Amino acid sequence: MRILHSIVCAACLIVPVSASAAVKPHALFTDHMVLQQGRSVPVWGVADAGERVTVGFLNQQKSTTAGGDGKWMVRLDALEAGGPHTLSIAGKNTIRILDVLVGEVWIASGQSNMQWPVSRSADPEQTAASSENPRLRLFTVPRTKADAPTDSVDSKWERCGPETVPEFSAVAYFFGRDLQKARNVPVGVIHTSWGGSPAEAWLSPDALESCADGKDIVDLYAGMWKNYEQSLAQYKTEQAAAKAEGKEFKKQAPRKPWKPTELYNGMISSILPYAITGGIWYQGESNAGRAYQYRTLFPAMIQSWREAWGQGDFPFLLVQLAPFRKIRTEPGDSDWAELREAQLLSTHVLPNVGMAVITDVGEEDDIHPKQKEPVGARLALAARAIAYGEEIVYSGPEYKSLTIDGDEAVVGFNHVGGGLVIKGDALQGFELAGADRVFHNAKAEIRGETVVVTCPKVPAPVAVRYGWADYPVVNLWNADILPATPFRTDDFRMKTTPK
């Protein structure tokens, strides 16, 4: 089932050394980096086979011998937050890495809404102008596809400030900024994302082999590749004909389909096993329409990363899809709603998985909403609760229970916080269905920590939906200013359910 194609990634040494130097650290180890506090920290690189390598940091000295392939690794004992410090790596030559901080390190990954930079988000000039922060450091993994796992990356750590923030991921920046302020320790964010990518591209090869939907994913890719080859052949024929006739040819060449595992190989494997606290994730648009598959695929991807890092069930925080596409006024099916449901379910089936709900920041005609600050802020709240155990409200209301009382459907919630509230005059976005499974727009009102839903067309309700649309128009929040996640109480078969 492994899918192979060749790509060459040259190893990159960021810290300059002399031409005769043999010891080279991995490119993650550069000036301005952040090392993870509170756990064993691997430091690795290459040297001459058999060369003795010593890594010095603070009061620690760790030595090893490079193997026959020239690779070496040591592990520093758990570190305390602080800095700046200097890290030395010595063999036949000595390298000193300067301005090293110790604090919290997070991975930020996904597709275009994670890749989206500050410069193209809301208020970019103001954001950049106020971004100077010597205790926040940024690292961007270049977009790289690979057939097999790679161990090199061509980039470097940078200090956060007006010169570096504009082209950095907006969601990752706002997350790191808020987390650094809240935790009052240095924070490093490693951004590794690619617009348009499906989740299976970020799956490890081993996970693809063992995933319940692995064969379906491979078969889907095989069909897409066949269609691509046919389209490419047709494109080349038309291009040649136009050239022969002296005509301008404006048609774009077809795009190659995404290959399963290729981004894990090129953009996750290359930063392993750098010590981290956890990861944030904003993806799902490219898997909408395959929501039932995403229910198992996405947790499998999370598990594959956790296994690769070998740090146990580290915190993994995702962003639920923003509203997108035309607003509709009547109930109906929605593949985006199903994908949001699959995202929500991942927080139930795996430990230490949290979710930021952003039903208030979508744009009908733009899949890339410009408001990224609330996204990063809600991820940071989730991190504070899930990763660091702060006793704070970090989520909006989430469906818990349904009780039918005559013609009333009474919905209970988790994460009520300071209480349920309405943003506006009346609750919107609730639908009700009876035994016929036909949903109708419904009236809803808050009663204590529940919402009571009724509809004259549904005298005997059996199911409730909230925000079940591509672009949900909803306004149920908690008093802690966090929106409720869309949900449904039914399990009726939908149009995207596999037959």
C-alpha positions as CSV (number, residue, x, y, z in Angstrom):
1,M,0.0,0.0,0.0
2,R,3.0,2.3,0.2
3,I,2.9,5.0,-2.4
4,L,6.3,6.1,-3.7
5,H,7.7,8.9,-5.8
6,S,11.1,10.4,-5.6
7,I,12.0,13.8,-4.2
8,V,15.4,15.1,-3.2
9,C,15.9,17.1,0.0
10,A,19.4,18.4,0.6
11,A,20.6,18.5,4.2
12,C,21.0,22.0,5.4
13,L,23.4,23.4,8.1
14,I,22.2,26.7,9.4
15,V,25.0,27.4,11.9
16,P,28.1,28.4,9.8
17,V,31.2,26.3,10.4
18,S,34.5,26.0,8.7
19,A,35.0,23.9,5.5
20,S,36.9,21.3,7.5
21,A,34.3,20.9,10.2
22,A,32.8,17.5,10.6
23,V,30.2,18.0,13.3
24,K,27.0,19.4,12.1
25,P,23.8,19.8,14.1
26,H,20.4,19.2,12.6
27,A,19.0,22.5,11.2
28,L,16.5,22.8,14.0
29,F,19.5,23.7,16.2
30,T,20.2,27.3,15.3
31,D,20.6,30.7,17.0
32,H,17.4,31.9,18.6
33,M,15.9,28.4,19.1
34,V,13.7,27.3,22.0
35,L,14.3,24.0,23.8
36,Q,11.4,22.3,25.6
37,Q,11.4,22.6,29.3
38,G,10.6,19.8,31.8
39,R,11.5,16.8,29.7
40,S,14.5,15.0,28.1
41,V,15.6,17.0,25.1
42,P,17.2,15.2,22.1
43,V,20.0,17.0,20.3
44,W,21.3,15.4,17.1
45,G,23.2,15.8,13.8
46,V,26.0,14.3,11.7
47,A,29.8,13.9,12.1
48,D,32.5,11.7,10.8
49,A,31.8,8.0,11.5
50,G,33.2,7.2,14.9
51,E,33.8,10.8,15.9
52,R,33.3,11.6,19.5
53,V,30.7,14.4,20.0
54,T,30.0,16.4,23.1
55,V,27.0,18.7,23.7
56,G,27.2,21.2,26.4
57,F,24.3,23.3,27.8
58,L,24.2,25.1,31.1
59,N,25.8,22.6,33.6
60,Q,25.3,19.5,31.4
61,Q,27.8,17.7,29.3
62,K,26.5,14.8,27.2
63,S,28.8,12.8,24.9
64,T,28.3,10.1,22.3
65,T,30.1,8.6,19.3
66,A,28.8,9.0,15.7
67,G,27.7,5.8,14.1
68,G,28.9,4.2,10.9
69,D,26.4,6.4,9.0
70,G,27.8,9.5,10.7
71,K,24.6,10.2,12.7
72,W,24.7,11.0,16.4
73,M,22.2,12.0,19.2
74,V,22.4,12.9,22.8
75,R,19.6,13.7,25.3
76,L,19.8,16.6,27.7
77,D,18.2,16.1,31.1
78,A,15.0,18.1,31.8
79,L,15.6,21.8,31.6
80,E,14.1,24.8,33.4
81,A,12.6,27.7,31.6
82,G,14.8,30.7,31.0
83,G,17.6,32.1,28.8
84,P,19.2,33.2,26.7
85,H,21.9,30.6,26.9
86,T,24.6,29.1,24.6
87,L,24.6,25.5,23.4
88,S,27.9,24.0,22.3
89,I,28.5,21.0,20.1
90,A,32.1,19.8,19.9
91,G,33.9,17.1,18.0
92,K,36.8,17.8,15.7
93,N,35.3,21.3,15.5
94,T,33.2,23.3,17.9
95,I,29.9,25.0,17.1
96,R,28.3,27.5,19.5
97,I,24.6,28.2,19.1
98,L,23.6,31.5,20.6
99,D,20.5,33.1,22.2
100,V,18.9,29.8,23.1
101,L,15.8,29.9,25.3
102,V,14.1,27.2,27.3
103,G,10.3,27.1,27.4
104,E,7.4,25.7,25.6
105,V,7.5,24.3,22.0
106,W,4.5,23.7,19.8
107,I,3.9,22.3,16.3
108,A,1.4,24.2,14.1
109,S,0.2,22.3,11.0
110,G,-2.7,21.8,8.6
111,Q,-3.7,23.4,5.3
112,S,-4.3,26.9,4.0
113,N,-6.0,28.4,7.0
114,M,-3.0,27.5,9.1
115,Q,-0.6,28.5,6.4
116,W,-2.4,31.9,5.9
117,P,0.1,34.6,6.9
118,V,-0.4,37.7,9.1
119,S,0.2,39.9,6.1
120,R,-3.1,38.6,4.5
121,S,-5.1,38.6,7.7
122,A,-7.1,41.3,9.4
123,D,-5.2,44.4,10.5
124,P,-1.8,43.2,9.3
125,E,0.1,46.5,9.9
126,Q,-1.2,46.8,13.4
127,T,-0.4,43.2,14.2
128,A,3.1,43.4,12.9
129,A,3.8,46.7,14.6
130,S,3.0,45.3,18.0
131,S,4.6,42.0,17.5
132,E,8.1,42.6,19.0
133,N,8.6,39.8,21.6
134,P,12.1,38.4,22.4
135,R,10.5,35.5,24.3
136,L,8.5,34.2,21.3
137,R,10.5,32.4,18.5
138,L,9.3,31.2,15.1
139,F,10.4,28.4,12.8
140,T,8.8,27.7,9.4
141,V,9.3,24.3,7.7
142,P,9.5,24.8,3.9
143,R,6.8,23.1,1.9
144,T,8.3,19.8,0.9
145,K,6.8,16.6,-0.5
146,A,8.7,13.3,-0.2
147,D,8.2,9.7,-1.0
148,A,10.0,8.4,2.0
149,P,10.6,9.9,5.5
150,T,13.3,12.6,5.4
151,D,15.5,13.9,8.2
152,S,16.6,17.3,6.9
153,V,15.0,20.8,6.8
154,D,16.2,24.0,5.2
155,S,15.1,26.8,7.7
156,K,16.1,28.5,10.9
157,W,14.7,30.0,14.1
158,E,13.8,33.7,14.1
159,R,12.9,36.1,16.8
160,C,9.3,37.4,16.8
161,G,9.0,40.9,15.6
162,P,7.8,43.3,12.8
163,E,10.3,41.9,10.3
164,T,9.5,38.2,10.8
165,V,5.8,38.1,11.7
166,P,4.2,39.3,8.5
167,E,4.9,36.1,6.5
168,F,4.4,33.7,9.5
169,S,1.2,31.8,10.0
170,A,-1.3,34.1,11.6
171,V,-3.1,31.4,13.6
172,A,0.3,30.1,14.9
173,Y,1.5,33.6,15.8
174,F,-1.6,34.6,17.7
175,F,-1.6,31.2,19.5
176,G,2.1,31.6,20.5
177,R,1.6,35.2,21.5
178,D,-1.3,34.5,23.8
179,L,0.3,31.4,25.2
180,Q,3.6,33.2,26.0
181,K,1.8,35.9,27.8
182,A,-0.4,33.5,29.8
183,R,2.4,31.1,30.8
184,N,5.1,33.8,31.2
185,V,7.8,31.6,29.7
186,P,9.6,31.5,26.3
187,V,7.5,29.9,23.6
188,G,8.7,28.5,20.3
189,V,6.3,27.6,17.4
190,I,7.3,25.3,14.5
191,H,5.0,26.0,11.6
192,T,4.6,23.2,9.1
193,S,1.6,23.4,6.8
194,W,0.5,23.3,3.2
195,G,-2.6,24.8,1.6
196,G,-5.1,22.4,0.1
197,S,-3.6,19.3,1.7
198,P,-5.9,16.4,2.8
199,A,-5.3,14.7,6.1
200,E,-4.0,11.5,4.5
201,A,-1.0,13.5,3.2
202,W,0.0,14.0,6.8
203,L,-0.4,10.4,7.8
204,S,2.8,8.3,8.5
205,P,3.5,5.4,6.1
206,D,3.1,2.9,9.0
207,A,-0.2,4.5,9.9
208,L,-1.4,4.2,6.3
209,E,-0.6,0.5,6.3
210,S,-2.6,-0.1,9.5
211,C,-5.4,2.5,9.1
212,A,-8.9,1.0,8.7
213,D,-9.5,3.1,5.7
214,G,-5.9,2.7,4.3
215,K,-6.9,0.6,1.3
216,D,-9.8,3.0,0.4
217,I,-7.4,6.0,0.6
218,V,-4.9,4.2,-1.6
219,D,-7.6,3.2,-4.1
220,L,-8.9,6.8,-4.2
221,Y,-5.4,8.1,-4.9
222,A,-4.9,5.5,-7.7
223,G,-8.1,6.6,-9.4
224,M,-7.2,10.3,-9.0
225,W,-3.7,9.6,-10.5
226,K,-5.2,7.8,-13.5
227,N,-7.5,10.8,-14.1
228,Y,-4.5,13.1,-13.7
229,E,-2.5,11.2,-16.3
230,Q,-5.4,11.2,-18.8
231,S,-5.9,15.0,-18.2
232,L,-2.2,15.6,-18.6
233,A,-2.0,13.7,-21.9
234,Q,-5.0,15.7,-23.2
235,Y,-3.4,19.0,-22.0
236,K,-0.1,18.2,-23.8
237,T,-2.0,17.3,-27.0
238,E,-3.9,20.5,-27.0
239,Q,-0.8,22.5,-26.2
240,A,1.1,20.9,-29.1
241,A,-1.8,21.6,-31.5
242,A,-1.9,25.3,-30.4
243,K,1.8,25.7,-30.9
244,A,1.6,24.1,-34.3
245,E,-1.1,26.6,-35.3
246,G,0.8,29.5,-33.8
247,K,-2.0,30.1,-31.3
248,E,-1.6,31.3,-27.7
249,F,-2.3,28.5,-25.2
250,K,-3.7,29.8,-21.9
251,K,-5.1,26.5,-20.4
252,Q,-3.5,25.6,-17.1
253,A,-1.9,22.2,-16.7
254,P,-3.7,19.7,-14.4
255,R,-2.5,19.5,-10.8
256,K,-1.1,16.3,-9.4
257,P,-3.3,14.7,-6.8
258,W,-2.1,14.7,-3.2
259,K,-0.2,11.5,-2.4
260,P,-0.9,9.8,1.0
261,T,2.0,10.3,3.5
262,E,4.0,12.7,1.3
263,L,3.7,15.7,3.7
264,Y,4.4,13.6,6.7
265,N,7.5,12.3,5.0
266,G,8.7,15.8,3.9
267,M,7.4,18.1,6.7
268,I,6.9,16.0,9.9
269,S,9.6,13.4,9.7
270,S,12.1,16.1,9.1
271,I,11.6,17.7,12.5
272,L,11.5,14.5,14.5
273,P,12.2,14.0,17.4
274,Y,12.5,17.6,18.5
275,A,11.1,17.9,22.0
276,I,7.7,19.6,22.1
277,T,4.7,20.1,24.3
278,G,2.0,19.5,21.7
279,G,0.5,20.4,18.4
280,I,-2.2,22.7,16.9
281,W,-4.0,21.8,13.7
282,Y,-6.3,23.7,11.2
283,Q,-7.4,21.4,8.4
284,G,-10.5,19.6,7.1
285,E,-11.7,21.6,4.2
286,S,-10.0,19.2,1.7
287,N,-11.7,16.2,3.4
288,A,-15.2,17.6,3.4
289,G,-17.4,15.1,1.6
290,R,-15.5,12.3,3.2
291,A,-16.5,13.0,6.8
292,Y,-17.2,9.4,7.8
293,Q,-13.8,8.4,6.7
294,Y,-12.3,11.4,8.6
295,R,-13.8,10.0,11.8
296,T,-11.1,7.3,11.7
297,L,-8.5,8.9,9.5
298,F,-8.0,12.0,11.6
299,P,-7.5,10.1,14.9
300,A,-5.2,7.7,13.1
301,M,-3.1,10.7,12.0
302,I,-2.9,12.1,15.5
303,Q,-1.9,8.7,16.9
304,S,0.8,8.3,14.2
305,W,2.3,11.7,15.2
306,R,2.2,10.7,18.9
307,E,3.9,7.4,18.2
308,A,6.6,9.1,16.0
309,W,7.5,11.6,18.7
310,G,7.5,9.0,21.5
311,Q,6.2,11.5,24.0
312,G,3.0,9.7,24.9
313,D,-0.4,11.3,24.3
314,F,0.8,14.8,23.9
315,P,-1.9,17.6,23.7
316,F,-3.4,18.0,20.2
317,L,-5.7,21.0,19.6
318,L,-7.7,21.5,16.4
319,V,-9.8,24.2,14.8
320,Q,-13.3,23.3,13.7
321,L,-14.1,24.4,10.2
322,A,-15.3,28.0,9.8
323,P,-18.6,28.8,8.2
324,F,-18.3,28.9,4.4
325,R,-20.6,28.9,1.3
326,K,-23.9,30.6,0.9
327,I,-26.2,31.0,3.8
328,R,-29.4,28.9,3.5
329,T,-32.7,29.6,5.3
330,E,-34.1,26.0,5.3
331,P,-32.7,22.8,6.8
332,G,-30.8,20.4,4.6
333,D,-27.8,18.1,4.3
334,S,-24.3,19.5,4.7
335,D,-21.0,17.8,4.1
336,W,-19.2,20.6,6.0
337,A,-21.5,20.0,9.0
338,E,-20.6,16.3,8.9
339,L,-16.9,17.2,8.8
340,R,-17.3,19.4,11.9
341,E,-19.0,16.5,13.6
342,A,-16.1,14.2,12.8
343,Q,-13.7,16.8,14.2
344,L,-15.8,17.0,17.4
345,L,-15.8,13.2,17.7
346,S,-12.0,13.2,17.7
347,T,-12.1,15.0,21.0
348,H,-14.1,12.1,22.5
349,V,-12.2,9.1,21.1
350,L,-8.7,10.3,22.0
351,P,-7.2,11.7,25.2
352,N,-5.8,15.3,25.4
353,V,-7.5,16.5,22.2
354,G,-9.2,19.9,22.3
355,M,-11.1,22.0,19.7
356,A,-11.6,25.7,19.0
357,V,-15.0,26.5,17.6
358,I,-15.1,29.5,15.2
359,T,-18.7,29.8,14.0
360,D,-18.4,33.5,14.4
361,V,-15.5,34.2,12.0
362,G,-16.6,32.7,8.7
363,E,-17.1,34.4,5.4
364,E,-19.7,33.3,2.8
365,D,-17.5,33.8,-0.2
366,D,-14.0,33.2,1.2
367,I,-12.8,29.9,2.4
368,H,-10.0,31.9,4.1
369,P,-11.6,34.1,6.8
370,K,-9.4,37.0,7.7
371,Q,-10.1,37.0,11.4
372,K,-7.3,34.7,12.7
373,E,-6.8,36.3,16.1
374,P,-9.9,34.7,17.8
375,V,-8.7,31.3,16.4
376,G,-5.3,31.6,17.9
377,A,-6.8,32.9,21.2
378,R,-9.2,29.9,21.6
379,L,-6.4,27.4,20.8
380,A,-4.3,29.1,23.5
381,L,-7.2,28.8,26.0
382,A,-7.5,25.1,25.2
383,A,-3.7,24.6,25.6
384,R,-3.8,26.3,29.0
385,A,-6.5,23.9,30.2
386,I,-5.5,20.6,28.4
387,A,-1.7,20.9,28.3
388,Y,-1.1,22.9,31.5
389,G,-4.0,22.0,33.7
390,E,-5.3,25.5,34.3
391,E,-8.8,25.5,35.8
392,I,-10.3,27.8,33.2
393,V,-13.3,27.7,30.8
394,Y,-11.7,26.9,27.5
395,S,-14.6,25.6,25.4
396,G,-18.1,26.8,24.4
397,P,-21.2,24.8,25.1
398,E,-21.1,21.2,23.7
399,Y,-24.1,18.9,23.3
400,K,-24.5,16.5,26.2
401,S,-28.0,15.1,26.4
402,L,-31.5,15.2,24.9
403,T,-34.8,14.7,26.8
404,I,-38.2,14.7,25.2
405,D,-41.0,16.2,27.2
406,G,-44.2,16.2,25.2
407,D,-43.7,18.6,22.3
408,E,-40.5,20.0,23.9
409,A,-36.9,18.8,23.1
410,V,-34.7,19.7,26.1
411,V,-31.0,19.8,25.2
412,G,-28.3,19.7,28.0
413,F,-24.7,20.9,27.5
414,N,-21.2,20.5,28.8
415,H,-18.9,23.5,29.1
416,V,-21.7,25.8,30.2
417,G,-19.1,27.9,32.2
418,G,-20.8,31.0,33.6
419,G,-24.1,30.1,31.9
420,L,-25.7,29.9,28.5
421,V,-26.2,33.2,26.7
422,I,-27.6,34.5,23.5
423,K,-25.8,36.9,21.2
424,G,-28.8,38.8,19.9
425,D,-32.5,38.8,20.6
426,A,-33.4,35.2,20.0
427,L,-31.6,31.9,19.5
428,Q,-30.9,30.9,15.9
429,G,-29.8,27.8,14.1
430,F,-32.0,25.1,15.8
431,E,-33.9,22.5,13.8
432,L,-36.3,19.9,15.0
433,A,-37.5,16.6,13.4
434,G,-40.1,14.0,14.3
435,A,-40.3,10.3,13.4
436,D,-40.4,11.2,9.7
437,R,-36.9,12.5,10.0
438,V,-37.8,15.8,8.2
439,F,-36.2,18.8,9.9
440,H,-37.9,22.1,10.3
441,N,-36.6,25.5,11.6
442,A,-37.5,25.6,15.3
443,K,-37.9,28.0,18.2
444,A,-35.4,27.7,21.0
445,E,-35.1,29.3,24.4
446,I,-32.6,29.0,27.3
447,R,-33.9,27.5,30.5
448,G,-31.1,27.4,33.1
449,E,-28.3,25.2,31.7
450,T,-30.6,23.7,29.0
451,V,-32.1,24.9,25.7
452,V,-35.7,24.0,25.0
453,V,-36.6,23.5,21.3
454,T,-40.1,23.5,19.9
455,C,-41.8,23.6,16.5
456,P,-45.6,23.6,15.6
457,K,-44.8,21.3,12.7
458,V,-43.2,18.8,15.0
459,P,-45.6,17.9,17.8
460,A,-43.6,14.7,18.7
461,P,-39.9,15.5,18.3
462,V,-37.2,12.9,18.1
463,A,-34.1,14.8,17.1
464,V,-32.5,18.3,17.3
465,R,-29.8,19.9,15.2
466,Y,-27.9,23.1,15.7
467,G,-25.8,24.9,13.2
468,W,-26.2,22.0,10.7
469,A,-25.2,23.8,7.6
470,D,-22.1,24.8,5.5
471,Y,-22.5,28.3,6.8
472,P,-24.3,28.0,10.2
473,V,-26.0,31.1,11.4
474,V,-25.9,30.6,15.2
475,N,-25.7,32.6,18.4
476,L,-25.6,30.3,21.4
477,W,-22.6,31.0,23.6
478,N,-21.6,30.7,27.2
479,A,-21.0,33.7,29.5
480,D,-17.2,33.2,29.1
481,I,-17.5,34.4,25.5
482,L,-17.1,31.1,23.7
483,P,-19.5,29.8,21.0
484,A,-21.3,26.5,21.1
485,T,-20.2,23.8,18.7
486,P,-22.7,22.8,16.0
487,F,-24.2,19.3,16.7
488,R,-27.0,16.9,15.9
489,T,-28.6,14.4,18.3
490,D,-29.6,12.0,15.5
491,D,-27.5,9.5,13.5
492,F,-29.7,9.6,10.4
493,R,-27.9,8.5,7.3
494,M,-26.6,11.5,5.3
495,K,-25.7,11.9,1.6
496,T,-22.0,11.5,2.4
497,T,-22.4,8.3,4.4
498,P,-20.7,5.4,2.6
499,K,-23.2,2.9,1.3
